[in-house]
């Protein structure tokens, strides 16, 4: 068992979906209704992924709640938080939130929460969205790629951040400053052409602006998908000054390097771009040192035609990587090679994300009173990724053909099995976090 105070043999008792006792292993007690022996597997808390683009309603052909949450369950993710954009309507109004909840009802294999969106002109919608259950907000400092979710400028942040500070919810930010982006120059089939147009300085400049505003207004700010470790000193200095700022990175930044991406391999396109190996190593050091708080997938799939697989044009391809089902295996494979212990998986992919989303009282750890969200994980098993065997709606992933260590054998949500490696997933059992039904 990976427990808050370490990794050790143990057994847990579950009643009514919650952990009611943790004790040394022993024979089954009289009257136990059901017993699961995990044997030599590692039991992790259910993972919490706070950065998932489900895209339903409106662009369900990109992903959808049924596909995404099945993939999540198979990847040991028992709670995900859906991003407010790529769906139509976006989650920038209460009406948009309700449309998303209606679309998700009855389809979810894991628990699902929702981020709201901050866009120009929607300051009046922020408090009603919180009252109706969003866990916080997301904004873009550079164009998002979809017209219905506009990026914000400093004036918009100055309007929104005092409201979010008063409400006590975080602002998640795509941190690339448009003024520091460059026009692409070079072969559009080269990843370097794309990467050079979005330099690390654009991340650092955006984070400098965010931390200054967060300090001014007392707003909790979270930097999503950090790819440039050069920006970490800005975050560290802000924290030392008392500013509430956290950050995440993603499996693809921890697994891949720009030097190894072939021409035309648009399955690797994302923003910020995958950076050189030295930056990948810097992100790992940031995690180890505690400067990076968590790992989230930024699962953002799209149909094959939008990824421009035939012509391999990085500049016109949709930027997004599908990894929801295999994130834990990708991360553990690299952790294993670096000699890092399995307990850090729980820290980075369960406990810290639950804290970001304000769910740390029920999610993210194996502890009495918490939801019995559990993952039976074989850290020594390995398999070759076959994109066509994943539950994601589309088979496109840069992990296709990679041999990864660590396999999820069973996933339990509140004590019920929602994924078994031999049987797959069953009926949807997930709840919509923050919905009126859940609040009752």
Secondary structure by P-SEA (a helix, b strand, c coil): cccccccccbbbbbccccccccccccccccccccccccccbbbbccbbbcccccccccccccccaaaaaaaaaaacccbbbbbccccccccccaaaaaaaaaaaccccccbbbbbbbbccccccaaaaaaaaccccbbbbccccccccbbbbcaaaaaacaaaaaaacbbbbbcccccccccccccccccaaaaaaaccaaaaaaaaaaaaaaaaacccbbbbcccccccaaaaaaaaaaacccccccccccccccccccccccccccccccccccaaaaaaaaaaaaaccccccccccccccccccccccccccccbbbbbccccaaaaaaaaaaaacccaaaaaacccaaaaaaacccccccccccccccccccccccbbbbbccccccccccccccccccccccccbbbcccccccccccccccccccccccccccc
